[in-house]
Structures are given as C-alpha cells and as structure tokens.
Amino acid sequence: MTVKLDERLLDILACPAEDHAPLIVGRPDDADADALTCTSCGRVYPVRDGIPVLLLDEASEPSQPDAKASRPDAEPKG
C-alpha cells in the first residue's frame, strides 16, 4: 500500500537524525511500502495508520553502512 501524505506535509517532514535531511515515500527496494526513507542516511521510518513514526528507535537502519536512498526518484522535491 502506498503512503498518501499531503505534499505540504512531506515538504516539512525531515529525518530526526543529526542532518535533518528530507524524506521520500517508500523504501529503496519498494516504492509502494508504508514507509518514509531519509535521502541522506537511508534510515526507513514506518508509517502506521497514515501517521509517520519519526523516532530513531523505530527506524530500520540501512543494510550498507554508507547506504542512502538510491531509488531513481529519490531526489527531494523542491
């Protein structure tokens, strides 16, 4: 199921890690996942019942140490 967030909300949401990078919808390996992925550190945050859970403890770490969001559409909208 694809995450449906208002574009204005997605524009202001940021990764809670130190760099506060923009987030993109989906996972690097699944653009339709109920998740948001950091464009810098690659952490994946779940979206539960339409609500992004932006807690570092809830995030999935990237599988590679230097992994970043690598989908072709991973560029933040701006």
PDB file of N, CA, C and O in Angstrom:
ATOM      1  N   MET A   1       0.841  -1.177   0.000  1.00  0.00           N
ATOM      2  CA  MET A   1       0.000   0.000   0.000  1.00  0.00           C
ATOM      3  C   MET A   1       0.889   1.244   0.000  1.00  0.00           C
ATOM      4  O   MET A   1       1.852   1.321   0.764  1.00  0.00           O
ATOM      5  N   THR A   2       0.576   2.191  -0.834  1.00  0.00           N
ATOM      6  CA  THR A   2       1.374   3.398  -0.951  1.00  0.00           C
ATOM      7  C   THR A   2       0.975   4.414   0.114  1.00  0.00           C
ATOM      8  O   THR A   2      -0.207   4.616   0.392  1.00  0.00           O
ATOM      9  N   VAL A   3       1.981   5.045   0.700  1.00  0.00           N
ATOM     10  CA  VAL A   3       1.747   6.104   1.679  1.00  0.00           C
ATOM     11  C   VAL A   3       1.131   7.295   0.959  1.00  0.00           C
ATOM     12  O   VAL A   3       1.622   7.716  -0.088  1.00  0.00           O
ATOM     13  N   LYS A   4       0.065   7.832   1.517  1.00  0.00           N
ATOM     14  CA  LYS A   4      -0.563   9.016   0.947  1.00  0.00           C
ATOM     15  C   LYS A   4      -0.458  10.137   1.968  1.00  0.00           C
ATOM     16  O   LYS A   4      -1.231  10.202   2.924  1.00  0.00           O
ATOM     17  N   LEU A   5       0.513  11.018   1.748  1.00  0.00           N
ATOM     18  CA  LEU A   5       0.686  12.172   2.618  1.00  0.00           C
ATOM     19  C   LEU A   5       0.511  13.433   1.791  1.00  0.00           C
ATOM     20  O   LEU A   5       0.877  13.470   0.617  1.00  0.00           O
ATOM     21  N   ASP A   6      -0.038  14.442   2.392  1.00  0.00           N
ATOM     22  CA  ASP A   6      -0.156  15.732   1.738  1.00  0.00           C
ATOM     23  C   ASP A   6       1.246  16.210   1.358  1.00  0.00           C
ATOM     24  O   ASP A   6       2.168  16.129   2.169  1.00  0.00           O
ATOM     25  N   GLU A   7       1.410  16.702   0.141  1.00  0.00           N
ATOM     26  CA  GLU A   7       2.725  17.168  -0.326  1.00  0.00           C
ATOM     27  C   GLU A   7       3.293  18.248   0.593  1.00  0.00           C
ATOM     28  O   GLU A   7       4.502  18.299   0.814  1.00  0.00           O
ATOM     29  N   ARG A   8       2.428  19.110   1.129  1.00  0.00           N
ATOM     30  CA  ARG A   8       2.915  20.167   2.031  1.00  0.00           C
ATOM     31  C   ARG A   8       3.500  19.565   3.298  1.00  0.00           C
ATOM     32  O   ARG A   8       4.500  20.061   3.818  1.00  0.00           O
ATOM     33  N   LEU A   9       2.885  18.499   3.801  1.00  0.00           N
ATOM     34  CA  LEU A   9       3.405  17.826   4.988  1.00  0.00           C
ATOM     35  C   LEU A   9       4.734  17.157   4.667  1.00  0.00           C
ATOM     36  O   LEU A   9       5.689  17.270   5.435  1.00  0.00           O
ATOM     37  N   LEU A  10       4.798  16.467   3.546  1.00  0.00           N
ATOM     38  CA  LEU A  10       6.031  15.791   3.152  1.00  0.00           C
ATOM     39  C   LEU A  10       7.175  16.794   2.978  1.00  0.00           C
ATOM     40  O   LEU A  10       8.328  16.479   3.270  1.00  0.00           O
ATOM     41  N   ASP A  11       6.855  17.996   2.504  1.00  0.00           N
ATOM     42  CA  ASP A  11       7.879  19.031   2.327  1.00  0.00           C
ATOM     43  C   ASP A  11       8.483  19.494   3.648  1.00  0.00           C
ATOM     44  O   ASP A  11       9.638  19.919   3.673  1.00  0.00           O
ATOM     45  N   ILE A  12       7.733  19.422   4.743  1.00  0.00           N
ATOM     46  CA  ILE A  12       8.273  19.910   6.018  1.00  0.00           C
ATOM     47  C   ILE A  12       8.807  18.799   6.917  1.00  0.00           C
ATOM     48  O   ILE A  12       9.536  19.072   7.870  1.00  0.00           O
ATOM     49  N   LEU A  13       8.450  17.545   6.622  1.00  0.00           N
ATOM     50  CA  LEU A  13       8.983  16.439   7.418  1.00  0.00           C
ATOM     51  C   LEU A  13      10.460  16.244   7.111  1.00  0.00           C
ATOM     52  O   LEU A  13      10.895  16.414   5.971  1.00  0.00           O
ATOM     53  N   ALA A  14      11.223  15.889   8.130  1.00  0.00           N
ATOM     54  CA  ALA A  14      12.659  15.653   7.958  1.00  0.00           C
ATOM     55  C   ALA A  14      13.093  14.515   8.866  1.00  0.00           C
ATOM     56  O   ALA A  14      12.440  14.210   9.864  1.00  0.00           O
ATOM     57  N   CYS A  15      14.190  13.904   8.507  1.00  0.00           N
ATOM     58  CA  CYS A  15      14.770  12.837   9.315  1.00  0.00           C
ATOM     59  C   CYS A  15      15.152  13.403  10.684  1.00  0.00           C
ATOM     60  O   CYS A  15      15.738  14.483  10.752  1.00  0.00           O
ATOM     61  N   PRO A  16      14.837  12.710  11.763  1.00  0.00           N
ATOM     62  CA  PRO A  16      15.194  13.207  13.092  1.00  0.00           C
ATOM     63  C   PRO A  16      16.677  13.035  13.433  1.00  0.00           C
ATOM     64  O   PRO A  16      17.120  13.491  14.487  1.00  0.00           O
ATOM     65  N   ALA A  17      17.443  12.387  12.562  1.00  0.00           N
ATOM     66  CA  ALA A  17      18.886  12.247  12.804  1.00  0.00           C
ATOM     67  C   ALA A  17      19.555  13.617  12.661  1.00  0.00           C
ATOM     68  O   ALA A  17      18.913  14.596  12.281  1.00  0.00           O
ATOM     69  N   GLU A  18      20.826  13.670  12.965  1.00  0.00           N
ATOM     70  CA  GLU A  18      21.566  14.931  13.028  1.00  0.00           C
ATOM     71  C   GLU A  18      21.437  15.825  11.798  1.00  0.00           C
ATOM     72  O   GLU A  18      21.344  17.044  11.939  1.00  0.00           O
ATOM     73  N   ASP A  19      21.430  15.249  10.601  1.00  0.00           N
ATOM     74  CA  ASP A  19      21.443  16.087   9.397  1.00  0.00           C
ATOM     75  C   ASP A  19      20.072  16.618   8.986  1.00  0.00           C
ATOM     76  O   ASP A  19      19.997  17.521   8.153  1.00  0.00           O
ATOM     77  N   HIS A  20      18.996  16.086   9.543  1.00  0.00           N
ATOM     78  CA  HIS A  20      17.626  16.536   9.268  1.00  0.00           C
ATOM     79  C   HIS A  20      17.335  16.606   7.773  1.00  0.00           C
ATOM     80  O   HIS A  20      16.765  17.584   7.289  1.00  0.00           O
ATOM     81  N   ALA A  21      17.725  15.573   7.052  1.00  0.00           N
ATOM     82  CA  ALA A  21      17.544  15.520   5.599  1.00  0.00           C
ATOM     83  C   ALA A  21      16.082  15.276   5.233  1.00  0.00           C
ATOM     84  O   ALA A  21      15.304  14.791   6.054  1.00  0.00           O
ATOM     85  N   PRO A  22      15.713  15.615   4.000  1.00  0.00           N
ATOM     86  CA  PRO A  22      14.347  15.352   3.529  1.00  0.00           C
ATOM     87  C   PRO A  22      14.054  13.855   3.474  1.00  0.00           C
ATOM     88  O   PRO A  22      14.961  13.025   3.430  1.00  0.00           O
ATOM     89  N   LEU A  23      12.768  13.539   3.477  1.00  0.00           N
ATOM     90  CA  LEU A  23      12.304  12.154   3.404  1.00  0.00           C
ATOM     91  C   LEU A  23      11.568  11.934   2.090  1.00  0.00           C
ATOM     92  O   LEU A  23      10.962  12.853   1.540  1.00  0.00           O
ATOM     93  N   ILE A  24      11.630  10.699   1.598  1.00  0.00           N
ATOM     94  CA  ILE A  24      10.871  10.325   0.412  1.00  0.00           C
ATOM     95  C   ILE A  24       9.940   9.176   0.770  1.00  0.00           C
ATOM     96  O   ILE A  24      10.196   8.431   1.717  1.00  0.00           O
ATOM     97  N   VAL A  25       8.875   9.038   0.019  1.00  0.00           N
ATOM     98  CA  VAL A  25       7.892   7.983   0.260  1.00  0.00           C
ATOM     99  C   VAL A  25       8.438   6.642  -0.205  1.00  0.00           C
ATOM    100  O   VAL A  25       9.049   6.545  -1.269  1.00  0.00           O
ATOM    101  N   GLY A  26       8.215   5.615   0.596  1.00  0.00           N
ATOM    102  CA  GLY A  26       8.599   4.254   0.255  1.00  0.00           C
ATOM    103  C   GLY A  26       9.960   3.867   0.801  1.00  0.00           C
ATOM    104  O   GLY A  26      10.599   4.617   1.539  1.00  0.00           O
ATOM    105  N   ARG A  27      10.386   2.663   0.413  1.00  0.00           N
ATOM    106  CA  ARG A  27      11.699   2.121   0.780  1.00  0.00           C
ATOM    107  C   ARG A  27      12.547   2.101  -0.483  1.00  0.00           C
ATOM    108  O   ARG A  27      12.003   2.134  -1.587  1.00  0.00           O
ATOM    109  N   PRO A  28      13.873   2.048  -0.344  1.00  0.00           N
ATOM    110  CA  PRO A  28      14.715   1.969  -1.543  1.00  0.00           C
ATOM    111  C   PRO A  28      14.374   0.773  -2.434  1.00  0.00           C
ATOM    112  O   PRO A  28      14.500   0.855  -3.656  1.00  0.00           O
ATOM    113  N   ASP A  29      13.946  -0.331  -1.833  1.00  0.00           N
ATOM    114  CA  ASP A  29      13.632  -1.531  -2.611  1.00  0.00           C
ATOM    115  C   ASP A  29      12.143  -1.705  -2.896  1.00  0.00           C
ATOM    116  O   ASP A  29      11.751  -2.661  -3.565  1.00  0.00           O
ATOM    117  N   ASP A  30      11.303  -0.783  -2.393  1.00  0.00           N
ATOM    118  CA  ASP A  30       9.860  -0.894  -2.584  1.00  0.00           C
ATOM    119  C   ASP A  30       9.227   0.491  -2.476  1.00  0.00           C
ATOM    120  O   ASP A  30       8.947   0.972  -1.379  1.00  0.00           O
ATOM    121  N   ALA A  31       9.008   1.118  -3.616  1.00  0.00           N
ATOM    122  CA  ALA A  31       8.464   2.476  -3.638  1.00  0.00           C
ATOM    123  C   ALA A  31       7.043   2.549  -3.096  1.00  0.00           C
ATOM    124  O   ALA A  31       6.570   3.637  -2.767  1.00  0.00           O
ATOM    125  N   ASP A  32       6.349   1.413  -2.995  1.00  0.00           N
ATOM    126  CA  ASP A  32       4.972   1.396  -2.510  1.00  0.00           C
ATOM    127  C   ASP A  32       4.845   1.025  -1.037  1.00  0.00           C
ATOM    128  O   ASP A  32       3.731   0.879  -0.536  1.00  0.00           O
ATOM    129  N   ALA A  33       5.956   0.871  -0.343  1.00  0.00           N
ATOM    130  CA  ALA A  33       5.920   0.475   1.069  1.00  0.00           C
ATOM    131  C   ALA A  33       5.350   1.597   1.931  1.00  0.00           C
ATOM    132  O   ALA A  33       5.468   2.776   1.598  1.00  0.00           O
ATOM    133  N   ASP A  34       4.732   1.213   3.039  1.00  0.00           N
ATOM    134  CA  ASP A  34       4.225   2.181   4.015  1.00  0.00           C
ATOM    135  C   ASP A  34       5.388   2.652   4.875  1.00  0.00           C
ATOM    136  O   ASP A  34       5.534   2.244   6.028  1.00  0.00           O
ATOM    137  N   ALA A  35       6.210   3.514   4.297  1.00  0.00           N
ATOM    138  CA  ALA A  35       7.414   3.969   4.979  1.00  0.00           C
ATOM    139  C   ALA A  35       7.902   5.262   4.344  1.00  0.00           C
ATOM    140  O   ALA A  35       7.512   5.619   3.232  1.00  0.00           O
ATOM    141  N   LEU A  36       8.759   5.950   5.077  1.00  0.00           N
ATOM    142  CA  LEU A  36       9.467   7.125   4.572  1.00  0.00           C
ATOM    143  C   LEU A  36      10.951   6.851   4.721  1.00  0.00           C
ATOM    144  O   LEU A  36      11.383   6.315   5.742  1.00  0.00           O
ATOM    145  N   THR A  37      11.737   7.210   3.716  1.00  0.00           N
ATOM    146  CA  THR A  37      13.172   6.947   3.720  1.00  0.00           C
ATOM    147  C   THR A  37      13.943   8.254   3.701  1.00  0.00           C
ATOM    148  O   THR A  37      13.614   9.165   2.941  1.00  0.00           O
ATOM    149  N   CYS A  38      14.967   8.346   4.534  1.00  0.00           N
ATOM    150  CA  CYS A  38      15.828   9.523   4.579  1.00  0.00           C
ATOM    151  C   CYS A  38      16.714   9.550   3.337  1.00  0.00           C
ATOM    152  O   CYS A  38      17.309   8.536   2.972  1.00  0.00           O
ATOM    153  N   THR A  39      16.798  10.704   2.694  1.00  0.00           N
ATOM    154  CA  THR A  39      17.606  10.843   1.484  1.00  0.00           C
ATOM    155  C   THR A  39      19.090  10.941   1.793  1.00  0.00           C
ATOM    156  O   THR A  39      19.908  10.908   0.874  1.00  0.00           O
ATOM    157  N   SER A  40      19.455  11.059   3.058  1.00  0.00           N
ATOM    158  CA  SER A  40      20.865  11.171   3.426  1.00  0.00           C
ATOM    159  C   SER A  40      21.386   9.906   4.099  1.00  0.00           C
ATOM    160  O   SER A  40      22.316   9.275   3.597  1.00  0.00           O
ATOM    161  N   CYS A  41      20.798   9.535   5.225  1.00  0.00           N
ATOM    162  CA  CYS A  41      21.332   8.402   5.992  1.00  0.00           C
ATOM    163  C   CYS A  41      20.728   7.063   5.581  1.00  0.00           C
ATOM    164  O   CYS A  41      21.283   6.015   5.911  1.00  0.00           O
ATOM    165  N   GLY A  42      19.603   7.078   4.868  1.00  0.00           N
ATOM    166  CA  GLY A  42      18.983   5.844   4.406  1.00  0.00           C
ATOM    167  C   GLY A  42      18.089   5.156   5.418  1.00  0.00           C
ATOM    168  O   GLY A  42      17.545   4.091   5.126  1.00  0.00           O
ATOM    169  N   ARG A  43      17.917   5.742   6.614  1.00  0.00           N
ATOM    170  CA  ARG A  43      17.010   5.127   7.587  1.00  0.00           C
ATOM    171  C   ARG A  43      15.595   5.109   7.019  1.00  0.00           C
ATOM    172  O   ARG A  43      15.184   6.017   6.296  1.00  0.00           O
ATOM    173  N   VAL A  44      14.867   4.060   7.361  1.00  0.00           N
ATOM    174  CA  VAL A  44      13.496   3.902   6.885  1.00  0.00           C
ATOM    175  C   VAL A  44      12.566   3.969   8.089  1.00  0.00           C
ATOM    176  O   VAL A  44      12.699   3.193   9.035  1.00  0.00           O
ATOM    177  N   TYR A  45      11.623   4.907   8.042  1.00  0.00           N
ATOM    178  CA  TYR A  45      10.673   5.124   9.134  1.00  0.00           C
ATOM    179  C   TYR A  45       9.311   4.573   8.736  1.00  0.00           C
ATOM    180  O   TYR A  45       8.843   4.823   7.625  1.00  0.00           O
ATOM    181  N   PRO A  46       8.667   3.825   9.633  1.00  0.00           N
ATOM    182  CA  PRO A  46       7.353   3.268   9.300  1.00  0.00           C
ATOM    183  C   PRO A  46       6.271   4.346   9.278  1.00  0.00           C
ATOM    184  O   PRO A  46       6.386   5.382   9.933  1.00  0.00           O
ATOM    185  N   VAL A  47       5.227   4.076   8.512  1.00  0.00           N
ATOM    186  CA  VAL A  47       4.020   4.900   8.530  1.00  0.00           C
ATOM    187  C   VAL A  47       2.909   3.965   8.970  1.00  0.00           C
ATOM    188  O   VAL A  47       2.588   2.996   8.283  1.00  0.00           O
ATOM    189  N   ARG A  48       2.322   4.267  10.131  1.00  0.00           N
ATOM    190  CA  ARG A  48       1.278   3.406  10.700  1.00  0.00           C
ATOM    191  C   ARG A  48      -0.047   4.151  10.727  1.00  0.00           C
ATOM    192  O   ARG A  48      -0.144   5.243  11.287  1.00  0.00           O
ATOM    193  N   ASP A  49      -1.050   3.566  10.128  1.00  0.00           N
ATOM    194  CA  ASP A  49      -2.380   4.183  10.045  1.00  0.00           C
ATOM    195  C   ASP A  49      -2.296   5.600   9.494  1.00  0.00           C
ATOM    196  O   ASP A  49      -3.015   6.492   9.944  1.00  0.00           O
ATOM    197  N   GLY A  50      -1.411   5.804   8.513  1.00  0.00           N
ATOM    198  CA  GLY A  50      -1.266   7.107   7.873  1.00  0.00           C
ATOM    199  C   GLY A  50      -0.435   8.108   8.645  1.00  0.00           C
ATOM    200  O   GLY A  50      -0.331   9.267   8.242  1.00  0.00           O
ATOM    201  N   ILE A  51       0.163   7.678   9.759  1.00  0.00           N
ATOM    202  CA  ILE A  51       0.942   8.586  10.607  1.00  0.00           C
ATOM    203  C   ILE A  51       2.416   8.188  10.565  1.00  0.00           C
ATOM    204  O   ILE A  51       2.764   7.074  10.956  1.00  0.00           O
ATOM    205  N   PRO A  52       3.298   9.096  10.091  1.00  0.00           N
ATOM    206  CA  PRO A  52       4.732   8.794  10.084  1.00  0.00           C
ATOM    207  C   PRO A  52       5.264   8.673  11.512  1.00  0.00           C
ATOM    208  O   PRO A  52       5.005   9.535  12.351  1.00  0.00           O
ATOM    209  N   VAL A  53       6.001   7.608  11.781  1.00  0.00           N
ATOM    210  CA  VAL A  53       6.604   7.388  13.094  1.00  0.00           C
ATOM    211  C   VAL A  53       8.084   7.763  12.971  1.00  0.00           C
ATOM    212  O   VAL A  53       8.923   6.925  12.638  1.00  0.00           O
ATOM    213  N   LEU A  54       8.387   9.030  13.243  1.00  0.00           N
ATOM    214  CA  LEU A  54       9.736   9.553  13.038  1.00  0.00           C
ATOM    215  C   LEU A  54      10.551   9.492  14.326  1.00  0.00           C
ATOM    216  O   LEU A  54      11.001  10.512  14.850  1.00  0.00           O
ATOM    217  N   LEU A  55      10.726   8.282  14.814  1.00  0.00           N
ATOM    218  CA  LEU A  55      11.530   8.030  16.006  1.00  0.00           C
ATOM    219  C   LEU A  55      12.729   7.188  15.599  1.00  0.00           C
ATOM    220  O   LEU A  55      12.572   6.177  14.914  1.00  0.00           O
ATOM    221  N   LEU A  56      13.920   7.592  16.010  1.00  0.00           N
ATOM    222  CA  LEU A  56      15.121   6.846  15.645  1.00  0.00           C
ATOM    223  C   LEU A  56      15.039   5.396  16.102  1.00  0.00           C
ATOM    224  O   LEU A  56      15.524   4.501  15.409  1.00  0.00           O
ATOM    225  N   ASP A  57      14.430   5.155  17.261  1.00  0.00           N
ATOM    226  CA  ASP A  57      14.304   3.788  17.776  1.00  0.00           C
ATOM    227  C   ASP A  57      13.391   2.916  16.917  1.00  0.00           C
ATOM    228  O   ASP A  57      13.499   1.690  16.954  1.00  0.00           O
ATOM    229  N   GLU A  58      12.504   3.521  16.155  1.00  0.00           N
ATOM    230  CA  GLU A  58      11.568   2.786  15.306  1.00  0.00           C
ATOM    231  C   GLU A  58      12.091   2.609  13.886  1.00  0.00           C
ATOM    232  O   GLU A  58      11.528   1.831  13.116  1.00  0.00           O
ATOM    233  N   ALA A  59      13.149   3.311  13.528  1.00  0.00           N
ATOM    234  CA  ALA A  59      13.669   3.284  12.158  1.00  0.00           C
ATOM    235  C   ALA A  59      14.433   2.002  11.869  1.00  0.00           C
ATOM    236  O   ALA A  59      15.052   1.410  12.753  1.00  0.00           O
ATOM    237  N   SER A  60      14.373   1.593  10.620  1.00  0.00           N
ATOM    238  CA  SER A  60      15.205   0.487  10.142  1.00  0.00           C
ATOM    239  C   SER A  60      16.501   1.094   9.631  1.00  0.00           C
ATOM    240  O   SER A  60      16.495   2.059   8.866  1.00  0.00           O
ATOM    241  N   GLU A  61      17.603   0.515  10.064  1.00  0.00           N
ATOM    242  CA  GLU A  61      18.904   1.004   9.608  1.00  0.00           C
ATOM    243  C   GLU A  61      19.144   0.531   8.177  1.00  0.00           C
ATOM    244  O   GLU A  61      18.655  -0.527   7.782  1.00  0.00           O
ATOM    245  N   PRO A  62      19.896   1.312   7.399  1.00  0.00           N
ATOM    246  CA  PRO A  62      20.230   0.858   6.046  1.00  0.00           C
ATOM    247  C   PRO A  62      21.070  -0.407   6.094  1.00  0.00           C
ATOM    248  O   PRO A  62      21.804  -0.631   7.057  1.00  0.00           O
ATOM    249  N   SER A  63      20.967  -1.231   5.066  1.00  0.00           N
ATOM    250  CA  SER A  63      21.682  -2.508   5.062  1.00  0.00           C
ATOM    251  C   SER A  63      23.176  -2.339   4.829  1.00  0.00           C
ATOM    252  O   SER A  63      23.960  -3.205   5.219  1.00  0.00           O
ATOM    253  N   GLN A  64      23.586  -1.240   4.200  1.00  0.00           N
ATOM    254  CA  GLN A  64      25.001  -0.971   3.985  1.00  0.00           C
ATOM    255  C   GLN A  64      25.371   0.265   4.787  1.00  0.00           C
ATOM    256  O   GLN A  64      24.553   1.175   4.917  1.00  0.00           O
ATOM    257  N   PRO A  65      26.597   0.322   5.332  1.00  0.00           N
ATOM    258  CA  PRO A  65      26.977   1.432   6.189  1.00  0.00           C
ATOM    259  C   PRO A  65      26.832   2.798   5.534  1.00  0.00           C
ATOM    260  O   PRO A  65      26.459   3.759   6.206  1.00  0.00           O
ATOM    261  N   ASP A  66      27.116   2.907   4.239  1.00  0.00           N
ATOM    262  CA  ASP A  66      27.022   4.202   3.579  1.00  0.00           C
ATOM    263  C   ASP A  66      25.803   4.288   2.670  1.00  0.00           C
ATOM    264  O   ASP A  66      25.761   5.106   1.751  1.00  0.00           O
ATOM    265  N   ALA A  67      24.816   3.443   2.931  1.00  0.00           N
ATOM    266  CA  ALA A  67      23.629   3.403   2.080  1.00  0.00           C
ATOM    267  C   ALA A  67      22.840   4.689   2.208  1.00  0.00           C
ATOM    268  O   ALA A  67      22.656   5.233   3.297  1.00  0.00           O
ATOM    269  N   LYS A  68      22.387   5.148   1.078  1.00  0.00           N
ATOM    270  CA  LYS A  68      21.498   6.289   1.018  1.00  0.00           C
ATOM    271  C   LYS A  68      20.315   5.877   0.165  1.00  0.00           C
ATOM    272  O   LYS A  68      20.350   4.840  -0.498  1.00  0.00           O
ATOM    273  N   ALA A  69      19.284   6.675   0.182  1.00  0.00           N
ATOM    274  CA  ALA A  69      18.139   6.371  -0.664  1.00  0.00           C
ATOM    275  C   ALA A  69      18.626   6.338  -2.105  1.00  0.00           C
ATOM    276  O   ALA A  69      19.096   7.348  -2.630  1.00  0.00           O
ATOM    277  N   SER A  70      18.516   5.187  -2.738  1.00  0.00           N
ATOM    278  CA  SER A  70      19.126   5.026  -4.047  1.00  0.00           C
ATOM    279  C   SER A  70      18.120   4.835  -5.172  1.00  0.00           C
ATOM    280  O   SER A  70      18.508   4.487  -6.288  1.00  0.00           O
ATOM    281  N   ARG A  71      16.854   5.052  -4.908  1.00  0.00           N
ATOM    282  CA  ARG A  71      15.878   4.944  -5.982  1.00  0.00           C
ATOM    283  C   ARG A  71      16.089   6.092  -6.956  1.00  0.00           C
ATOM    284  O   ARG A  71      16.532   7.165  -6.545  1.00  0.00           O
ATOM    285  N   PRO A  72      15.784   5.899  -8.231  1.00  0.00           N
ATOM    286  CA  PRO A  72      15.954   6.973  -9.212  1.00  0.00           C
ATOM    287  C   PRO A  72      15.133   8.204  -8.872  1.00  0.00           C
ATOM    288  O   PRO A  72      15.536   9.318  -9.208  1.00  0.00           O
ATOM    289  N   ASP A  73      13.990   8.035  -8.215  1.00  0.00           N
ATOM    290  CA  ASP A  73      13.152   9.185  -7.870  1.00  0.00           C
ATOM    291  C   ASP A  73      13.439   9.695  -6.468  1.00  0.00           C
ATOM    292  O   ASP A  73      12.592  10.358  -5.870  1.00  0.00           O
ATOM    293  N   ALA A  74      14.610   9.401  -5.935  1.00  0.00           N
ATOM    294  CA  ALA A  74      14.940   9.737  -4.556  1.00  0.00           C
ATOM    295  C   ALA A  74      15.303  11.195  -4.357  1.00  0.00           C
ATOM    296  O   ALA A  74      15.523  11.618  -3.222  1.00  0.00           O
ATOM    297  N   GLU A  75      15.371  11.972  -5.417  1.00  0.00           N
ATOM    298  CA  GLU A  75      15.693  13.380  -5.251  1.00  0.00           C
ATOM    299  C   GLU A  75      14.541  14.065  -4.535  1.00  0.00           C
ATOM    300  O   GLU A  75      13.381  13.883  -4.904  1.00  0.00           O
ATOM    301  N   PRO A  76      14.856  14.857  -3.505  1.00  0.00           N
ATOM    302  CA  PRO A  76      13.786  15.549  -2.796  1.00  0.00           C
ATOM    303  C   PRO A  76      13.089  16.542  -3.720  1.00  0.00           C
ATOM    304  O   PRO A  76      13.724  17.170  -4.568  1.00  0.00           O
ATOM    305  N   LYS A  77      11.795  16.673  -3.547  1.00  0.00           N
ATOM    306  CA  LYS A  77      11.040  17.614  -4.371  1.00  0.00           C
ATOM    307  C   LYS A  77      11.283  19.014  -3.857  1.00  0.00           C
ATOM    308  O   LYS A  77      11.302  19.240  -2.647  1.00  0.00           O
ATOM    309  N   GLY A  78      11.466  19.941  -4.752  1.00  0.00           N
ATOM    310  CA  GLY A  78      11.742  21.284  -4.286  1.00  0.00           C
ATOM    311  C   GLY A  78      11.449  22.342  -5.216  1.00  0.00           C
ATOM    312  O   GLY A  78      11.654  23.514  -4.901  1.00  0.00           O
TER     313      GLY A  78
END
